[in-house]
Amino acid sequence: MSTPHTSPENADRRLVTLTDRRTYTEPSGRARVIRSPGVVPGVCVLRASGEFDIDTVSCLRQALAESRAAGDARTVLDLSRVGFGDSTFLHLLVAAHYQQERLVLAGPLPHHLRRLFLLTGVEKVLDFAADLGTACRR
């Protein structure tokens, strides 16, 4: 059985995709996501900060979509600096959970997010880790 040939140009492009650090920012500046390769190969780390609602969640949506398209084995989303998340934010996390290969939400979670996840019941559906280091090692 033969293996598909990958040209050096394609291999280099794939390497750049996986090793690039990228920032996704909403024009209002209220929400931001920083994408960086994880310490573990195949792990993408997204660090979200700010307020995520219907007007600002698109930067997180884009970061999650690009991680999925890159074929990352696991995506770790650090939520420790999220100041607010509404139902649009919650819906995106649940949808991403079913679309991503493996999505892990890392804390420590702010009190308001813990309460949101508890009241809506999604803490039973989503995969959580106590902190970023634990999430990357799973």
Buried (B, 14 or more C-beta within 10 A) or exposed (E): EEEEEEEEEEEEEEEEBBEEEEEBBBEEEBBBBBBBBBEEEBBBBBBBBBBBBEBBBBBBBBBBEBBBEBEBEBBBBBBBEBEBBBEBBBEBBBEBBEEBEBBBBBBBBBEEBBEBBEEEEBBEEBBBBEEBEBBBEE
